[in-house]
Amino acid sequence: MITLTVNGQSHTVDVDPDTPLLWVLRDTLGLTGTKYGCGISECGICSVHMNGELINSCQKSIGKCSGADVVTIEGLGANGLHPIQQAFIDENVSQCGICIPGQLMAAAHMLNSNPEPTDHEIDVAMKNNYCRCGAYTRIRAAIHAAASSA
């Protein structure tokens, strides 16, 4: 039995400790906003926050998450939309949408530590999150918009 906090709620799960956090979130807890991309921690699609750090949930075993505080895309805007979520809507970022949860989690993490990023700082912070549709300029514009709205 492993206990962790997800989006402010305590959960105890009875799964194999080697099960990736991604599958516990999706299959055990029913939080399907976090998506599967590559399974090898290369695309950032499965990004979540764990204990304040940005991680790829596909490669973090649940056995290493005992006592952790995890925030998924469902918990990002606990009191409505997070500013980065609203900015992604306003800037019409989404095309296919598969990368959006991971992009949002990475952007929110970056803005938490760097509320006024330059283009270069955004590119560096977001480099591990791939968008197959190539919406990078709209993603950057949305991050700037969220930064200026805070």
C-alpha positions as CSV (number, residue, x, y, z in Angstrom):
1,M,0.0,0.0,0.0
2,I,1.4,3.4,-1.0
3,T,-0.1,6.7,0.2
4,L,0.4,9.9,-1.7
5,T,-1.4,13.2,-2.1
6,V,-2.7,14.0,-5.5
7,N,-4.3,17.4,-6.2
8,G,-4.7,18.0,-2.5
9,Q,-6.4,14.7,-1.7
10,S,-4.8,11.7,0.0
11,H,-4.9,8.4,-1.8
12,T,-3.8,5.0,-0.8
13,V,-3.2,2.6,-3.7
14,D,-2.5,-1.1,-3.7
15,V,-0.4,-1.6,-6.9
16,D,2.9,-3.1,-7.8
17,P,5.6,-0.6,-6.6
18,D,7.2,-0.7,-10.0
19,T,4.0,0.6,-11.7
20,P,4.7,4.0,-13.3
21,L,3.0,6.9,-11.6
22,L,1.4,7.7,-15.0
23,W,-0.6,4.5,-14.9
24,V,-1.6,4.9,-11.3
25,L,-2.9,8.4,-12.1
26,R,-4.8,7.3,-15.2
27,D,-6.0,3.7,-14.4
28,T,-6.2,3.6,-10.6
29,L,-7.2,7.2,-9.8
30,G,-9.1,8.0,-13.0
31,L,-7.2,11.2,-13.7
32,T,-6.9,10.9,-17.4
33,G,-5.7,14.4,-18.1
34,T,-2.1,13.3,-17.9
35,K,-1.3,11.7,-21.2
36,Y,1.0,8.9,-22.4
37,G,3.4,10.0,-25.1
38,C,6.6,8.0,-25.5
39,G,7.0,6.0,-22.3
40,I,10.8,6.7,-22.2
41,S,10.8,10.2,-20.7
42,E,11.7,12.0,-24.0
43,C,8.5,14.0,-24.9
44,G,7.2,15.6,-21.7
45,I,3.6,14.7,-22.5
46,C,3.2,13.0,-19.1
47,S,4.6,15.9,-17.1
48,V,3.3,16.5,-13.6
49,H,4.5,18.3,-10.5
50,M,5.8,16.1,-7.7
51,N,7.0,17.9,-4.5
52,G,7.3,21.1,-6.4
53,E,9.5,19.6,-9.2
54,L,8.5,18.9,-12.8
55,I,8.8,15.2,-13.5
56,N,7.8,12.7,-16.3
57,S,5.3,10.4,-14.7
58,C,6.0,7.6,-17.2
59,Q,9.3,6.9,-15.6
60,K,8.6,7.5,-11.9
61,S,7.6,4.3,-10.2
62,I,4.8,4.6,-7.7
63,G,7.1,2.9,-5.1
64,K,9.2,6.1,-5.2
65,C,6.2,8.3,-4.6
66,S,5.2,7.3,-1.1
67,G,4.3,10.4,0.8
68,A,4.7,12.6,-2.3
69,D,2.6,15.6,-3.2
70,V,1.6,15.4,-6.8
71,V,-0.2,17.9,-8.9
72,T,-1.7,16.9,-12.3
73,I,-3.3,19.0,-15.0
74,E,-6.7,18.4,-13.2
75,G,-5.3,20.1,-10.1
76,L,-3.3,22.9,-11.7
77,G,-6.1,25.5,-11.5
78,A,-7.5,24.5,-8.1
79,N,-9.8,27.6,-8.0
80,G,-10.8,27.8,-11.7
81,L,-8.4,28.1,-14.6
82,H,-4.7,28.7,-13.8
83,P,-3.4,31.8,-15.7
84,I,-1.4,29.6,-18.1
85,Q,-4.5,27.6,-18.9
86,Q,-6.4,30.7,-19.7
87,A,-3.5,32.0,-21.8
88,F,-3.4,28.8,-23.8
89,I,-7.1,29.3,-24.6
90,D,-6.7,32.9,-25.4
91,E,-3.8,32.3,-27.7
92,N,-5.5,29.4,-29.4
93,V,-2.5,27.1,-28.7
94,S,-4.1,23.7,-29.0
95,Q,-4.2,21.9,-32.3
96,C,-4.2,18.1,-31.8
97,G,-4.0,18.6,-28.0
98,I,-2.0,15.6,-27.0
99,C,0.9,17.6,-25.7
100,I,-1.1,20.3,-24.0
101,P,-1.3,18.9,-20.4
102,G,2.5,18.4,-20.3
103,Q,3.1,21.8,-21.9
104,L,0.9,23.5,-19.3
105,M,2.5,21.7,-16.4
106,A,6.0,22.6,-17.7
107,A,5.0,26.3,-18.3
108,A,3.4,26.6,-14.9
109,H,6.5,25.2,-13.2
110,M,8.7,27.6,-15.1
111,L,6.5,30.6,-14.3
112,N,6.5,29.7,-10.6
113,S,10.2,30.2,-10.4
114,N,10.6,32.7,-13.3
115,P,7.5,35.0,-13.5
116,E,9.0,37.2,-16.3
117,P,10.9,34.9,-18.7
118,T,12.6,35.9,-21.9
119,D,12.0,34.0,-25.1
120,H,15.3,32.2,-24.6
121,E,14.4,31.3,-21.0
122,I,11.1,29.9,-22.2
123,D,12.7,27.9,-25.0
124,V,15.2,26.4,-22.5
125,A,12.5,25.6,-19.9
126,M,10.2,24.1,-22.5
127,K,12.8,22.2,-24.5
128,N,11.8,18.8,-23.1
129,N,8.2,19.1,-24.1
130,Y,7.5,18.3,-27.7
131,C,4.6,19.5,-29.8
132,R,4.0,17.4,-33.0
133,C,1.9,20.2,-34.4
134,G,4.7,22.8,-34.1
135,A,2.7,25.3,-32.0
136,Y,5.8,26.6,-30.3
137,T,5.4,30.2,-31.2
138,R,1.8,30.2,-29.8
139,I,3.0,28.4,-26.7
140,R,5.7,31.1,-26.2
141,A,3.1,33.8,-26.7
142,A,0.8,32.2,-24.2
143,I,3.5,32.0,-21.6
144,H,4.3,35.6,-22.1
145,A,0.6,36.5,-21.7
146,A,0.3,34.4,-18.5
147,A,3.4,36.1,-17.1
148,S,2.1,39.6,-17.8
149,S,-1.4,38.7,-16.3
150,A,0.0,37.6,-13.0
